[in-house]
Amino acid sequence: MTTAAQSSSPVLCTVKDAVVLLRLGRSTIYELMASGELPFIKLGRARRIKRADIDAFVDQLQPQST
């Protein structure tokens, strides 16, 4: 078994997984995907997001000053 297969987090995430991981709404995830801010893969009718792309999206977020 490879290391990726042993990992507890999936390599490809569903939109539902992304909602849980990012704690954002489903509509927001689809908007981020449509705008290109969150890259995705389309397999047939299913959309999947690479876990690495979710991590990269979080890494590029800038903190807001108040």
N, CA, C and O atoms as a Tripos MOL2 file, in Angstrom:
@<TRIPOS>MOLECULE
protein
  264   263    66     0     0
PROTEIN
NO_CHARGES

@<TRIPOS>ATOM
      1 N           0.8290   -1.1740    0.0000 N.3       1 MET1
      2 CA          0.0000    0.0000    0.0000 C.3       1 MET1
      3 C           0.8760    1.2420    0.0000 C.2       1 MET1
      4 O           1.9010    1.2820    0.6820 O.2       1 MET1
      5 N           0.4800    2.2550   -0.7610 N.am      2 THR2
      6 CA          1.2670    3.4780   -0.8150 C.3       2 THR2
      7 C           0.9340    4.3800    0.3630 C.2       2 THR2
      8 O          -0.0600    4.1690    1.0570 O.2       2 THR2
      9 N           1.7670    5.3810    0.5810 N.am      3 THR3
     10 CA          1.5450    6.3240    1.6640 C.3       3 THR3
     11 C           0.2350    7.0700    1.4780 C.2       3 THR3
     12 O          -0.4850    7.3010    2.4500 O.2       3 THR3
     13 N          -0.0910    7.4560    0.2350 N.am      4 ALA4
     14 CA         -1.3370    8.1720   -0.0310 C.3       4 ALA4
     15 C          -2.5460    7.3160    0.3380 C.2       4 ALA4
     16 O          -3.5380    7.8310    0.8540 O.2       4 ALA4
     17 N          -2.4690    6.0440    0.0810 N.am      5 ALA5
     18 CA         -3.5830    5.1600    0.4000 C.3       5 ALA5
     19 C          -3.7340    4.9850    1.9110 C.2       5 ALA5
     20 O          -4.8360    4.7170    2.3890 O.2       5 ALA5
     21 N          -2.6500    5.1310    2.6640 N.am      6 GLN6
     22 CA         -2.6820    4.9730    4.1020 C.3       6 GLN6
     23 C          -3.1140    6.2470    4.8120 C.2       6 GLN6
     24 O          -3.5140    6.1990    5.9750 O.2       6 GLN6
     25 N          -3.0400    7.3680    4.1430 N.am      7 SER7
     26 CA         -3.3860    8.6470    4.7390 C.3       7 SER7
     27 C          -4.8620    8.6850    5.1200 C.2       7 SER7
     28 O          -5.7050    8.0860    4.4520 O.2       7 SER7
     29 N          -5.1620    9.4020    6.2090 N.am      8 SER8
     30 CA         -6.5510    9.4730    6.6520 C.3       8 SER8
     31 C          -7.3700   10.4680    5.8370 C.2       8 SER8
     32 O          -8.5940   10.3550    5.7860 O.2       8 SER8
     33 N          -6.7210   11.4390    5.2000 N.am      9 SER9
     34 CA         -7.4690   12.3870    4.3770 C.3       9 SER9
     35 C          -7.4110   11.9550    2.9150 C.2       9 SER9
     36 O          -6.3740   11.4930    2.4390 O.2       9 SER9
     37 N          -8.5240   12.1070    2.2100 N.am     10 PRO10
     38 CA         -8.5650   11.6680    0.8140 C.3      10 PRO10
     39 C          -7.7230   12.5650   -0.0970 C.2      10 PRO10
     40 O          -7.5250   13.7450    0.1920 O.2      10 PRO10
     41 N          -7.2420   12.0040   -1.1770 N.am     11 VAL11
     42 CA         -6.4870   12.7800   -2.1590 C.3      11 VAL11
     43 C          -7.4450   13.6660   -2.9410 C.2      11 VAL11
     44 O          -7.1490   14.8330   -3.1950 O.2      11 VAL11
     45 N          -8.5950   13.1140   -3.3220 N.am     12 LEU12
     46 CA         -9.6340   13.8740   -4.0050 C.3      12 LEU12
     47 C         -10.8200   14.0420   -3.0650 C.2      12 LEU12
     48 O         -11.3110   13.0740   -2.4840 O.2      12 LEU12
     49 N         -11.2690   15.2780   -2.9270 N.am     13 CYS13
     50 CA        -12.3740   15.5830   -2.0260 C.3      13 CYS13
     51 C         -13.6270   15.9350   -2.8130 C.2      13 CYS13
     52 O         -13.5560   16.5280   -3.8890 O.2      13 CYS13
     53 N         -14.7590   15.5640   -2.2670 N.am     14 THR14
     54 CA        -16.0310   15.9890   -2.8320 C.3      14 THR14
     55 C         -16.3070   17.4220   -2.3760 C.2      14 THR14
     56 O         -15.6200   17.9490   -1.5010 O.2      14 THR14
     57 N         -17.3080   18.0340   -2.9740 N.am     15 VAL15
     58 CA        -17.7070   19.3670   -2.5340 C.3      15 VAL15
     59 C         -18.1160   19.3100   -1.0640 C.2      15 VAL15
     60 O         -17.8070   20.2150   -0.2890 O.2      15 VAL15
     61 N         -18.8020   18.2530   -0.6960 N.am     16 LYS16
     62 CA        -19.2250   18.0790    0.7010 C.3      16 LYS16
     63 C         -18.0190   18.0190    1.6330 C.2      16 LYS16
     64 O         -18.0470   18.5990    2.7190 O.2      16 LYS16
     65 N         -16.9520   17.3150    1.2150 N.am     17 ASP17
     66 CA        -15.7160   17.2640    2.0040 C.3      17 ASP17
     67 C         -15.1120   18.6600    2.1440 C.2      17 ASP17
     68 O         -14.6670   19.0420    3.2260 O.2      17 ASP17
     69 N         -15.0980   19.4230    1.0450 N.am     18 ALA18
     70 CA        -14.5350   20.7750    1.0640 C.3      18 ALA18
     71 C         -15.3350   21.6840    1.9890 C.2      18 ALA18
     72 O         -14.7640   22.5320    2.6760 O.2      18 ALA18
     73 N         -16.6540   21.5110    2.0100 N.am     19 VAL19
     74 CA        -17.5050   22.2910    2.9170 C.3      19 VAL19
     75 C         -17.0760   22.0490    4.3590 C.2      19 VAL19
     76 O         -16.9510   22.9910    5.1420 O.2      19 VAL19
     77 N         -16.8510   20.7920    4.7070 N.am     20 VAL20
     78 CA        -16.4590   20.4370    6.0680 C.3      20 VAL20
     79 C         -15.0550   20.9560    6.3700 C.2      20 VAL20
     80 O         -14.8250   21.5380    7.4290 O.2      20 VAL20
     81 N         -14.1200   20.7490    5.4500 N.am     21 LEU21
     82 CA        -12.7380   21.1570    5.6880 C.3      21 LEU21
     83 C         -12.5820   22.6740    5.8030 C.2      21 LEU21
     84 O         -11.8720   23.1650    6.6800 O.2      21 LEU21
     85 N         -13.2450   23.4060    4.9190 N.am     22 LEU22
     86 CA        -13.0940   24.8610    4.8830 C.3      22 LEU22
     87 C         -14.1150   25.5900    5.7570 C.2      22 LEU22
     88 O         -13.9830   26.7850    6.0190 O.2      22 LEU22
     89 N         -15.1320   24.8560    6.2020 N.am     23 ARG23
     90 CA        -16.2060   25.4470    7.0100 C.3      23 ARG23
     91 C         -16.8610   26.6210    6.2900 C.2      23 ARG23
     92 O         -17.1140   27.6820    6.8600 O.2      23 ARG23
     93 N         -17.1190   26.3750    5.0130 N.am     24 LEU24
     94 CA        -17.8100   27.3380    4.1610 C.3      24 LEU24
     95 C         -19.0810   26.6810    3.6460 C.2      24 LEU24
     96 O         -19.2310   25.4620    3.7250 O.2      24 LEU24
     97 N         -19.9810   27.4760    3.1270 N.am     25 GLY25
     98 CA        -21.2090   26.9440    2.5710 C.3      25 GLY25
     99 C         -20.9820   26.2830    1.2220 C.2      25 GLY25
    100 O         -20.0040   26.5580    0.5260 O.2      25 GLY25
    101 N         -21.9050   25.4090    0.8750 N.am     26 ARG26
    102 CA        -21.8410   24.6910   -0.4040 C.3      26 ARG26
    103 C         -21.8230   25.6580   -1.5760 C.2      26 ARG26
    104 O         -21.0510   25.4750   -2.5180 O.2      26 ARG26
    105 N         -22.6650   26.6880   -1.5310 N.am     27 SER27
    106 CA        -22.7200   27.6760   -2.6090 C.3      27 SER27
    107 C         -21.3970   28.4150   -2.7410 C.2      27 SER27
    108 O         -20.9530   28.7090   -3.8510 O.2      27 SER27
    109 N         -20.7720   28.7130   -1.6170 N.am     28 THR28
    110 CA        -19.4790   29.4100   -1.6340 C.3      28 THR28
    111 C         -18.4190   28.5490   -2.3000 C.2      28 THR28
    112 O         -17.6060   29.0560   -3.0730 O.2      28 THR28
    113 N         -18.4180   27.2560   -2.0100 N.am     29 ILE29
    114 CA        -17.4500   26.3520   -2.6400 C.3      29 ILE29
    115 C         -17.6530   26.3390   -4.1480 C.2      29 ILE29
    116 O         -16.6850   26.4240   -4.9040 O.2      29 ILE29
    117 N         -18.9080   26.2330   -4.5950 N.am     30 TYR30
    118 CA        -19.1770   26.2460   -6.0360 C.3      30 TYR30
    119 C         -18.7750   27.5880   -6.6640 C.2      30 TYR30
    120 O         -18.2820   27.6060   -7.7920 O.2      30 TYR30
    121 N         -18.9730   28.6970   -5.9680 N.am     31 GLU31
    122 CA        -18.5530   30.0130   -6.4770 C.3      31 GLU31
    123 C         -17.0350   30.0840   -6.6060 C.2      31 GLU31
    124 O         -16.5210   30.6040   -7.5960 O.2      31 GLU31
    125 N         -16.3200   29.5680   -5.6200 N.am     32 LEU32
    126 CA        -14.8530   29.5490   -5.6820 C.3      32 LEU32
    127 C         -14.3670   28.6800   -6.8350 C.2      32 LEU32
    128 O         -13.3800   29.0100   -7.4920 O.2      32 LEU32
    129 N         -15.0540   27.5790   -7.0790 N.am     33 MET33
    130 CA        -14.6940   26.7090   -8.1880 C.3      33 MET33
    131 C         -14.9790   27.4100   -9.5250 C.2      33 MET33
    132 O         -14.1640   27.3400  -10.4450 O.2      33 MET33
    133 N         -16.1200   28.0750   -9.6330 N.am     34 ALA34
    134 CA        -16.5000   28.7530  -10.8840 C.3      34 ALA34
    135 C         -15.5610   29.9080  -11.2030 C.2      34 ALA34
    136 O         -15.2820   30.1830  -12.3700 O.2      34 ALA34
    137 N         -15.0740   30.5870  -10.1620 N.am     35 SER35
    138 CA        -14.1820   31.7310  -10.3750 C.3      35 SER35
    139 C         -12.7400   31.3100  -10.6460 C.2      35 SER35
    140 O         -11.9200   32.1280  -11.0630 O.2      35 SER35
    141 N         -12.4290   30.0300  -10.4090 N.am     36 GLY36
    142 CA        -11.0750   29.5430  -10.6220 C.3      36 GLY36
    143 C         -10.1920   29.6600   -9.3920 C.2      36 GLY36
    144 O          -9.0240   29.2740   -9.4280 O.2      36 GLY36
    145 N         -10.7380   30.1890   -8.3060 N.am     37 GLU37
    146 CA         -9.9490   30.3260   -7.0750 C.3      37 GLU37
    147 C          -9.6830   28.9760   -6.4200 C.2      37 GLU37
    148 O          -8.6850   28.7990   -5.7210 O.2      37 GLU37
    149 N         -10.5830   28.0320   -6.6530 N.am     38 LEU38
    150 CA        -10.4280   26.6820   -6.1180 C.3      38 LEU38
    151 C         -10.5120   25.7080   -7.2950 C.2      38 LEU38
    152 O         -11.6050   25.3630   -7.7450 O.2      38 LEU38
    153 N          -9.3560   25.2690   -7.7890 N.am     39 PRO39
    154 CA         -9.3440   24.3680   -8.9540 C.3      39 PRO39
    155 C         -10.0440   23.0480   -8.6400 C.2      39 PRO39
    156 O         -10.0380   22.5770   -7.5020 O.2      39 PRO39
    157 N         -10.6400   22.4720   -9.6600 N.am     40 PHE40
    158 CA        -11.3210   21.1920   -9.4820 C.3      40 PHE40
    159 C         -11.1440   20.3390  -10.7220 C.2      40 PHE40
    160 O         -10.7450   20.8160  -11.7840 O.2      40 PHE40
    161 N         -11.4530   19.0670  -10.5560 N.am     41 ILE41
    162 CA        -11.3860   18.0740  -11.6220 C.3      41 ILE41
    163 C         -12.8120   17.5890  -11.8510 C.2      41 ILE41
    164 O         -13.5440   17.3270  -10.8970 O.2      41 ILE41
    165 N         -13.1980   17.4730  -13.0940 N.am     42 LYS42
    166 CA        -14.5250   16.9520  -13.4040 C.3      42 LYS42
    167 C         -14.3590   15.5450  -13.9660 C.2      42 LYS42
    168 O         -13.7090   15.3450  -14.9920 O.2      42 LYS42
    169 N         -14.9510   14.5820  -13.2840 N.am     43 LEU43
    170 CA        -14.9270   13.1820  -13.7060 C.3      43 LEU43
    171 C         -16.3630   12.7850  -13.9960 C.2      43 LEU43
    172 O         -17.1330   12.4850  -13.0840 O.2      43 LEU43
    173 N         -16.7150   12.7850  -15.2670 N.am     44 GLY44
    174 CA        -18.1160   12.5700  -15.6280 C.3      44 GLY44
    175 C         -18.9180   13.7630  -15.1270 C.2      44 GLY44
    176 O         -18.6290   14.9060  -15.4810 O.2      44 GLY44
    177 N         -19.9140   13.4970  -14.3130 N.am     45 ARG45
    178 CA        -20.7150   14.5800  -13.7350 C.3      45 ARG45
    179 C         -20.1960   15.0230  -12.3720 C.2      45 ARG45
    180 O         -20.6340   16.0390  -11.8320 O.2      45 ARG45
    181 N         -19.2600   14.2550  -11.8220 N.am     46 ALA46
    182 CA        -18.7480   14.5410  -10.4780 C.3      46 ALA46
    183 C         -17.6050   15.5450  -10.5190 C.2      46 ALA46
    184 O         -16.7500   15.5050  -11.4040 O.2      46 ALA46
    185 N         -17.6080   16.4430   -9.5460 N.am     47 ARG47
    186 CA        -16.5140   17.3830   -9.3790 C.3      47 ARG47
    187 C         -15.7220   16.9680   -8.1520 C.2      47 ARG47
    188 O         -16.2930   16.6870   -7.0980 O.2      47 ARG47
    189 N         -14.4180   16.9300   -8.2920 N.am     48 ARG48
    190 CA        -13.5400   16.5820   -7.1830 C.3      48 ARG48
    191 C         -12.4640   17.6520   -7.0600 C.2      48 ARG48
    192 O         -12.0140   18.2220   -8.0540 O.2      48 ARG48
    193 N         -12.0670   17.9070   -5.8410 N.am     49 ILE49
    194 CA        -11.0520   18.9240   -5.5520 C.3      49 ILE49
    195 C          -9.8720   18.2060   -4.9100 C.2      49 ILE49
    196 O         -10.0400   17.4540   -3.9500 O.2      49 ILE49
    197 N          -8.6800   18.4430   -5.4450 N.am     50 LYS50
    198 CA         -7.4880   17.8390   -4.8610 C.3      50 LYS50
    199 C          -7.2720   18.4290   -3.4710 C.2      50 LYS50
    200 O          -7.4050   19.6350   -3.2620 O.2      50 LYS50
    201 N          -6.9390   17.5590   -2.5370 N.am     51 ARG51
    202 CA         -6.6770   18.0320   -1.1710 C.3      51 ARG51
    203 C          -5.5380   19.0510   -1.1820 C.2      51 ARG51
    204 O          -5.5610   20.0120   -0.4130 O.2      51 ARG51
    205 N          -4.5530   18.8480   -2.0400 N.am     52 ALA52
    206 CA         -3.4330   19.7880   -2.1510 C.3      52 ALA52
    207 C          -3.9190   21.1650   -2.6050 C.2      52 ALA52
    208 O          -3.3790   22.1810   -2.1670 O.2      52 ALA52
    209 N          -4.9360   21.2140   -3.4830 N.am     53 ASP53
    210 CA         -5.4850   22.4950   -3.9390 C.3      53 ASP53
    211 C          -6.2630   23.1920   -2.8210 C.2      53 ASP53
    212 O          -6.2610   24.4200   -2.7320 O.2      53 ASP53
    213 N          -6.9220   22.4130   -1.9770 N.am     54 ILE54
    214 CA         -7.6020   23.0060   -0.8220 C.3      54 ILE54
    215 C          -6.5680   23.6140    0.1230 C.2      54 ILE54
    216 O          -6.7470   24.7290    0.6140 O.2      54 ILE54
    217 N          -5.4840   22.8750    0.3740 N.am     55 ASP55
    218 CA         -4.4230   23.3820    1.2440 C.3      55 ASP55
    219 C          -3.7750   24.6320    0.6540 C.2      55 ASP55
    220 O          -3.4800   25.5790    1.3830 O.2      55 ASP55
    221 N          -3.5510   24.6420   -0.6610 N.am     56 ALA56
    222 CA         -2.9570   25.8070   -1.3290 C.3      56 ALA56
    223 C          -3.8920   27.0130   -1.2450 C.2      56 ALA56
    224 O          -3.4360   28.1410   -1.0550 O.2      56 ALA56
    225 N          -5.1950   26.7800   -1.3860 N.am     57 PHE57
    226 CA         -6.1730   27.8580   -1.2750 C.3      57 PHE57
    227 C          -6.1010   28.4900    0.1120 C.2      57 PHE57
    228 O          -6.1060   29.7140    0.2390 O.2      57 PHE57
    229 N          -6.0350   27.6650    1.1400 N.am     58 VAL58
    230 CA         -5.9600   28.1770    2.5140 C.3      58 VAL58
    231 C          -4.6520   28.9370    2.7200 C.2      58 VAL58
    232 O          -4.6440   29.9870    3.3630 O.2      58 VAL58
    233 N          -3.5550   28.4230    2.1860 N.am     59 ASP59
    234 CA         -2.2500   29.0660    2.3530 C.3      59 ASP59
    235 C          -2.1860   30.4470    1.7160 C.2      59 ASP59
    236 O          -1.4630   31.3160    2.2020 O.2      59 ASP59
    237 N          -2.9370   30.6650    0.6280 N.am     60 GLN60
    238 CA         -2.8740   31.9470   -0.0540 C.3      60 GLN60
    239 C          -3.8130   32.9940    0.5440 C.2      60 GLN60
    240 O          -3.7670   34.1580    0.1460 O.2      60 GLN60
    241 N          -4.6680   32.5960    1.5000 N.am     61 LEU61
    242 CA         -5.5930   33.5540    2.1240 C.3      61 LEU61
    243 C          -4.8110   34.5650    2.9520 C.2      61 LEU61
    244 O          -3.8520   34.2110    3.6370 O.2      61 LEU61
    245 N          -5.2190   35.7990    2.8840 N.am     62 GLN62
    246 CA         -4.5720   36.8780    3.6180 C.3      62 GLN62
    247 C          -5.4020   37.2570    4.8270 C.2      62 GLN62
    248 O          -6.6230   37.3770    4.7230 O.2      62 GLN62
    249 N          -4.7650   37.4470    5.9740 N.am     63 PRO63
    250 CA         -5.5280   37.8790    7.1470 C.3      63 PRO63
    251 C          -6.0700   39.3000    6.9430 C.2      63 PRO63
    252 O          -5.4290   40.1420    6.3140 O.2      63 PRO63
    253 N          -7.2420   39.5370    7.4820 N.am     64 GLN64
    254 CA         -7.8760   40.8620    7.3740 C.3      64 GLN64
    255 C          -7.4830   41.7050    8.5810 C.2      64 GLN64
    256 O          -7.5170   41.2370    9.7200 O.2      64 GLN64
    257 N          -7.1100   42.9510    8.3150 N.am     65 SER65
    258 CA         -6.8150   43.8650    9.4260 C.3      65 SER65
    259 C          -8.0980   44.5940    9.8100 C.2      65 SER65
    260 O          -8.9550   44.8460    8.9630 O.2      65 SER65
    261 N          -8.2220   44.9280   11.0820 N.am     66 THR66
    262 CA         -9.4370   45.5900   11.5410 C.3      66 THR66
    263 C          -9.2050   47.0300   11.8630 C.2      66 THR66
    264 O         -10.1340   47.7300   12.2650 O.2      66 THR66
@<TRIPOS>BOND
     1     1     2 1
     2     2     3 1
     3     3     4 2
     4     3     5 am
     5     5     6 1
     6     6     7 1
     7     7     8 2
     8     7     9 am
     9     9    10 1
    10    10    11 1
    11    11    12 2
    12    11    13 am
    13    13    14 1
    14    14    15 1
    15    15    16 2
    16    15    17 am
    17    17    18 1
    18    18    19 1
    19    19    20 2
    20    19    21 am
    21    21    22 1
    22    22    23 1
    23    23    24 2
    24    23    25 am
    25    25    26 1
    26    26    27 1
    27    27    28 2
    28    27    29 am
    29    29    30 1
    30    30    31 1
    31    31    32 2
    32    31    33 am
    33    33    34 1
    34    34    35 1
    35    35    36 2
    36    35    37 am
    37    37    38 1
    38    38    39 1
    39    39    40 2
    40    39    41 am
    41    41    42 1
    42    42    43 1
    43    43    44 2
    44    43    45 am
    45    45    46 1
    46    46    47 1
    47    47    48 2
    48    47    49 am
    49    49    50 1
    50    50    51 1
    51    51    52 2
    52    51    53 am
    53    53    54 1
    54    54    55 1
    55    55    56 2
    56    55    57 am
    57    57    58 1
    58    58    59 1
    59    59    60 2
    60    59    61 am
    61    61    62 1
    62    62    63 1
    63    63    64 2
    64    63    65 am
    65    65    66 1
    66    66    67 1
    67    67    68 2
    68    67    69 am
    69    69    70 1
    70    70    71 1
    71    71    72 2
    72    71    73 am
    73    73    74 1
    74    74    75 1
    75    75    76 2
    76    75    77 am
    77    77    78 1
    78    78    79 1
    79    79    80 2
    80    79    81 am
    81    81    82 1
    82    82    83 1
    83    83    84 2
    84    83    85 am
    85    85    86 1
    86    86    87 1
    87    87    88 2
    88    87    89 am
    89    89    90 1
    90    90    91 1
    91    91    92 2
    92    91    93 am
    93    93    94 1
    94    94    95 1
    95    95    96 2
    96    95    97 am
    97    97    98 1
    98    98    99 1
    99    99   100 2
   100    99   101 am
   101   101   102 1
   102   102   103 1
   103   103   104 2
   104   103   105 am
   105   105   106 1
   106   106   107 1
   107   107   108 2
   108   107   109 am
   109   109   110 1
   110   110   111 1
   111   111   112 2
   112   111   113 am
   113   113   114 1
   114   114   115 1
   115   115   116 2
   116   115   117 am
   117   117   118 1
   118   118   119 1
   119   119   120 2
   120   119   121 am
   121   121   122 1
   122   122   123 1
   123   123   124 2
   124   123   125 am
   125   125   126 1
   126   126   127 1
   127   127   128 2
   128   127   129 am
   129   129   130 1
   130   130   131 1
   131   131   132 2
   132   131   133 am
   133   133   134 1
   134   134   135 1
   135   135   136 2
   136   135   137 am
   137   137   138 1
   138   138   139 1
   139   139   140 2
   140   139   141 am
   141   141   142 1
   142   142   143 1
   143   143   144 2
   144   143   145 am
   145   145   146 1
   146   146   147 1
   147   147   148 2
   148   147   149 am
   149   149   150 1
   150   150   151 1
   151   151   152 2
   152   151   153 am
   153   153   154 1
   154   154   155 1
   155   155   156 2
   156   155   157 am
   157   157   158 1
   158   158   159 1
   159   159   160 2
   160   159   161 am
   161   161   162 1
   162   162   163 1
   163   163   164 2
   164   163   165 am
   165   165   166 1
   166   166   167 1
   167   167   168 2
   168   167   169 am
   169   169   170 1
   170   170   171 1
   171   171   172 2
   172   171   173 am
   173   173   174 1
   174   174   175 1
   175   175   176 2
   176   175   177 am
   177   177   178 1
   178   178   179 1
   179   179   180 2
   180   179   181 am
   181   181   182 1
   182   182   183 1
   183   183   184 2
   184   183   185 am
   185   185   186 1
   186   186   187 1
   187   187   188 2
   188   187   189 am
   189   189   190 1
   190   190   191 1
   191   191   192 2
   192   191   193 am
   193   193   194 1
   194   194   195 1
   195   195   196 2
   196   195   197 am
   197   197   198 1
   198   198   199 1
   199   199   200 2
   200   199   201 am
   201   201   202 1
   202   202   203 1
   203   203   204 2
   204   203   205 am
   205   205   206 1
   206   206   207 1
   207   207   208 2
   208   207   209 am
   209   209   210 1
   210   210   211 1
   211   211   212 2
   212   211   213 am
   213   213   214 1
   214   214   215 1
   215   215   216 2
   216   215   217 am
   217   217   218 1
   218   218   219 1
   219   219   220 2
   220   219   221 am
   221   221   222 1
   222   222   223 1
   223   223   224 2
   224   223   225 am
   225   225   226 1
   226   226   227 1
   227   227   228 2
   228   227   229 am
   229   229   230 1
   230   230   231 1
   231   231   232 2
   232   231   233 am
   233   233   234 1
   234   234   235 1
   235   235   236 2
   236   235   237 am
   237   237   238 1
   238   238   239 1
   239   239   240 2
   240   239   241 am
   241   241   242 1
   242   242   243 1
   243   243   244 2
   244   243   245 am
   245   245   246 1
   246   246   247 1
   247   247   248 2
   248   247   249 am
   249   249   250 1
   250   250   251 1
   251   251   252 2
   252   251   253 am
   253   253   254 1
   254   254   255 1
   255   255   256 2
   256   255   257 am
   257   257   258 1
   258   258   259 1
   259   259   260 2
   260   259   261 am
   261   261   262 1
   262   262   263 1
   263   263   264 2
@<TRIPOS>SUBSTRUCTURE
     1 MET1         2 RESIDUE 1 A MET
     2 THR2         6 RESIDUE 1 A THR
     3 THR3        10 RESIDUE 1 A THR
     4 ALA4        14 RESIDUE 1 A ALA
     5 ALA5        18 RESIDUE 1 A ALA
     6 GLN6        22 RESIDUE 1 A GLN
     7 SER7        26 RESIDUE 1 A SER
     8 SER8        30 RESIDUE 1 A SER
     9 SER9        34 RESIDUE 1 A SER
    10 PRO10       38 RESIDUE 1 A PRO
    11 VAL11       42 RESIDUE 1 A VAL
    12 LEU12       46 RESIDUE 1 A LEU
    13 CYS13       50 RESIDUE 1 A CYS
    14 THR14       54 RESIDUE 1 A THR
    15 VAL15       58 RESIDUE 1 A VAL
    16 LYS16       62 RESIDUE 1 A LYS
    17 ASP17       66 RESIDUE 1 A ASP
    18 ALA18       70 RESIDUE 1 A ALA
    19 VAL19       74 RESIDUE 1 A VAL
    20 VAL20       78 RESIDUE 1 A VAL
    21 LEU21       82 RESIDUE 1 A LEU
    22 LEU22       86 RESIDUE 1 A LEU
    23 ARG23       90 RESIDUE 1 A ARG
    24 LEU24       94 RESIDUE 1 A LEU
    25 GLY25       98 RESIDUE 1 A GLY
    26 ARG26      102 RESIDUE 1 A ARG
    27 SER27      106 RESIDUE 1 A SER
    28 THR28      110 RESIDUE 1 A THR
    29 ILE29      114 RESIDUE 1 A ILE
    30 TYR30      118 RESIDUE 1 A TYR
    31 GLU31      122 RESIDUE 1 A GLU
    32 LEU32      126 RESIDUE 1 A LEU
    33 MET33      130 RESIDUE 1 A MET
    34 ALA34      134 RESIDUE 1 A ALA
    35 SER35      138 RESIDUE 1 A SER
    36 GLY36      142 RESIDUE 1 A GLY
    37 GLU37      146 RESIDUE 1 A GLU
    38 LEU38      150 RESIDUE 1 A LEU
    39 PRO39      154 RESIDUE 1 A PRO
    40 PHE40      158 RESIDUE 1 A PHE
    41 ILE41      162 RESIDUE 1 A ILE
    42 LYS42      166 RESIDUE 1 A LYS
    43 LEU43      170 RESIDUE 1 A LEU
    44 GLY44      174 RESIDUE 1 A GLY
    45 ARG45      178 RESIDUE 1 A ARG
    46 ALA46      182 RESIDUE 1 A ALA
    47 ARG47      186 RESIDUE 1 A ARG
    48 ARG48      190 RESIDUE 1 A ARG
    49 ILE49      194 RESIDUE 1 A ILE
    50 LYS50      198 RESIDUE 1 A LYS
    51 ARG51      202 RESIDUE 1 A ARG
    52 ALA52      206 RESIDUE 1 A ALA
    53 ASP53      210 RESIDUE 1 A ASP
    54 ILE54      214 RESIDUE 1 A ILE
    55 ASP55      218 RESIDUE 1 A ASP
    56 ALA56      222 RESIDUE 1 A ALA
    57 PHE57      226 RESIDUE 1 A PHE
    58 VAL58      230 RESIDUE 1 A VAL
    59 ASP59      234 RESIDUE 1 A ASP
    60 GLN60      238 RESIDUE 1 A GLN
    61 LEU61      242 RESIDUE 1 A LEU
    62 GLN62      246 RESIDUE 1 A GLN
    63 PRO63      250 RESIDUE 1 A PRO
    64 GLN64      254 RESIDUE 1 A GLN
    65 SER65      258 RESIDUE 1 A SER
    66 THR66      262 RESIDUE 1 A THR
